[in-house]
């Protein structure tokens, strides 16, 4: 009888623990386009984020050119059912106004966004600011590739609390920031050798009901493989979804130990 009661207690404890454990965040990674090794980066992001976060990650990968119209975006409800969307894509020559505004609409309505590197240049010739307002900044070009010295601007921000105050993003591209929208919070910068000025390379933004975490870093897969990059994106994703504490740590149940 004693063993039976002990077993019942253990089962009850396990059931309670399961009931309290949060469900994985449903994450959509949209990727594809030109000029980047998205096959390799897809693998890096999936493995790196799954090792760090309690997520259920779906990948939508298609297209090898800047002109490609990702079929996912042809549907108005393309982001339905997801807690957050990661954009890692290079579709810079797609300029159809209705198409681009369809990409932006779910984020304006409240679906969080994580926007990486060339996604900042995607749809840059479109005659609408909707995607740029989701990003929070406008950039049309970048400086030549080189090692970028990254300097944190806001060490108190939860996304940056666990980051080194300085690090080097090797052989990366510094995007030239031309305009900033008012809700942007700059988090890190790098100095432009060609433009002779600082450019923000990591920031957060809010547009409509949606939160965005953005970084222009990450041209090569080697950069994305670094712990500095993957840890940064993981914290940015948690911030965008409201799962990052003020101490810079994931809320209970949303973090895993990095491998």
N, C-alpha and C positions, 0 to 999 in steps of 0.2 A: 504493500500500500504506500509506504514512504517513497519508494522509487517511482511509483505511478504519479504521486502528487508532485514529486520533483520534476518529472517529465512534463506534466501539465503546466507547471509554473514556467518552465523553460520555453515551452511552445507559446504560452501567453505573452512572455517577454518578447520573443522573436516576432510574434504577430503585431505587437504594439510598436516595435521598432520599425517594422516594414510599413505600418500605417503612417508613421510620422516622417519617414524618409521622403524627401521631395522627388517628384517625377523628374526625369531628365529633361533638360531644355530641348525643345525641338528646333534644330538649327538647319537652315538651308544655305548651302554654299553654291553661289552662281559663279561660274567661271568659264573662260574661253576667250578667243580673240587672237590678235596678232602680237608679234614681237616679244613674247614671253613663253617660258617653258611651263605651260599650265598643267601638263601631265605630271611633271615632277612636283610643282607647287601644290597641286591637288593632294597628292600623297602626303607631302610634308604637313599641310594644314590639317588633314584628317587625322593623321597619326599624332601630331603634336597636340592638337586640341582635345582629342579623345583621351590622351594620357594625362591631361590637366583638369578636365572639367567633366561634370556629370551631364552629358549631352547625348542626344540622338540625332546624328548628323546625316543629312541627305545631300547628295551632290547632283547638280544640274550642269553638265559640262558639254558645250558644243561650240563649233566655230573656230576657225584658225586665222581669220582676217579681221581688220578693224571695221570692215563694212558689214560684218555679219549681224543679222537681227536674230537674237536669241529667241527661239520659239516659245520659251516659257513666258516671255513678256507680251505675247500676243493676247493673253487672257487678262481681263481686268482683275480677277481674283488670284493672281499668280502667287501671292504670298500667303494665301489663306491656310490656317492651321499651323503656322510656324511662329515660334516665340521671338526669333531674330533671324535676319538674313545677312550673310557675309557676302560682300561683293568683291571678287578678285577677277576682274575682266578688263579687256582692252577693246572696246568698241567705239573708238574715237570718231569714226567717220559716219556713224549712224546719227542722222540729224532730223528724222521725222518727228515733228512736234507732238503729235498724238501718242506715238510710240514712247517717246521719252517721258511724257507726263504720266503715262501708264506705269512706267518703271518707278517714278517718284511717288505716285499716289498712295500706295500702302504705307509708306514711311511717314508721309505727312499725316496719315490717319492714325498712326500710332505704332506700327511695326518697327521695332528697333533695327538699326543698321550698323554693320561693321564694314567700313569701306577701306580697301587696301590699294595702295600704289596706283596703278594705271586706271583704276575705276574712277579716280579723280579727273582723269582726262577723257573718260568715256563721254560720248554725246556732247563734246565740247563745242561743236558747231551748230547745235540745235538752237532754233530761234525761241527759246524759252529758258527761264532760269530755274525751273522746278527742280531738276536734278542738282544743279549747283546750290540751291537753297537747302537741299537735304545734306549735301556735303558741308556747306557753310563757307566755302572759299571758292574762288575761281582761279584756275591755273590753265594755261594754254601751251606751256612748253617747260622744258627742264634744262639744267646745265649739263655739261659733259660728265661722263661717269668717272667717279673717283671715290676714294675713302672719305666718308662724311663724319666729322666729329659732331656728335649729338650732345646737346646740353639741355638739361631739364629746366623748365621755366617755373613750374609750380610743384615743388616737392611735397606740398600739403595735400594735393589732390589725390583721392583714393587710387586712381589708376597709376599714379607715379610714385606712391609711397614705397613700393618694393623695388623700384627701378634704380639702377645706378645713376648718380647725378650726371655722369658723362660716360659715353661709350662710343665706339667707332662702328659705323655701318659700312662694311667693306665694299668697295666698287659698286656704289649705289648711285642713284640719280636724285639730284636736288630739284624739286619742282618749284618753279617761280610762282609765288603767290601774288596775284594781281588785285584781288578784291576780297574783303572779308565781311561776312554778314554779322549782325550785332550779337547773336547768341553764341558765337564761337568762344571757347575757352582754350587758349593756347597752352600746350603742355610741354612741348620741347621744340628746339630750333636747331638750325645749322647755318653756318655762314656761307654765302655764295661768293666763290672766288671770281666768277664772271660778272655778277651783278653788283658785287661789293656791298651787299646788305644781307641781313639775316632773313631766313625764310622759316616759317613754322612747318614742322614735319610731323607733329602729333598734336591732335586736338579733339575736343568734344564739341558737339553742336546739338541744338534742339530746333526743330522746325515743325510747326503745327503741334500735333500730339506726340511726335516721334523723337527719340534720342538717336544720335549718331556718334560713333567713335570712328575716327579717321586717322590714318597715317599714310604719308606718301612714300615711306620706306618700303623696300622689298622688291627691287627689280629682279634680282637673281635668286634662284632657289637656295643658294648658299647662305644668303642673308636670312631667308625665312627659316632656315634650319637652326639658326642660333637661338640659344635660350633667351637672350634679350628680346628678340622679336616675338617668339612664341609666347613668352610670359606676358609681354605687353599686350598682344592681341587677346590673350585669354582674359586679362583683367579688363580690357576695353569691352569685351563681349559681356562680361558680368556687369560692368557699369551700365551698359546700354539697356540691359534687361532688368536692372534694379536689384541685382544679386551680389553686388560688391559692397562690403561694409565700409564705414568711414575710416576704418583702420587699414584699408587696402587689401583686406582678406576676403575670400569668398564667404558668403553666408553659409551656415551649416548645411551640408548635404550637396553642395554644388562644386566642390573641388576634389580632385584626385591628386595623388603624389606623382609629380613628373618622373618619367622613367629616365 
